[in-house]
Amino acid sequence: MSGDEKSYKIKYPNGAVDLFTGWVNSLGKTIARNEVITRSAQITNKGKPSLAEDNSSINP
């Protein structure tokens, strides 16, 4: 969590993809080995995201 800008992708079950540029500003608690792997993360966006709705002609 050094504030480096990265690209983040959210892929939906229908195959649509949202792309975000930003940096991680918060992560949830650590996970024990025997627990289900779920973790919350907060990402600070930079600029405007590329949303699946904007690219509907590309995605089926």
MARKOL-79220 format. One record per residue (C-alpha): x, y, z. Coordinates in steps of 0.5 Angstrom, whole numbers, plus 500, padded with zeros to 3 digits. Each point is the difference from the previous one (the first is absolute). Layout:
! residues N
XYZ;...
This chain:
! residues 60
500500500;505505498;495504496;503498493;495501495;497493497;495498495;494496503;495495497;493498502;498494495;492499501;497493499;497502493;507501498;500508500;506504503;501506504;507503500;502505505;507504501;502501508;503498506;498496506;499504506;497495505;500492500;496496505;503496506;504494498;497493499;502494504;502494496;494496502;495505498;496502493;504505496;496506500;503507501;498507500;504505496;499508499;503503493;501507499;498501493;504505495;496503494;494497497;499492500;499496494;493497501;497494497;494504498;505505496;502494496;494496499;501500492;507496502;497495505;494495498;
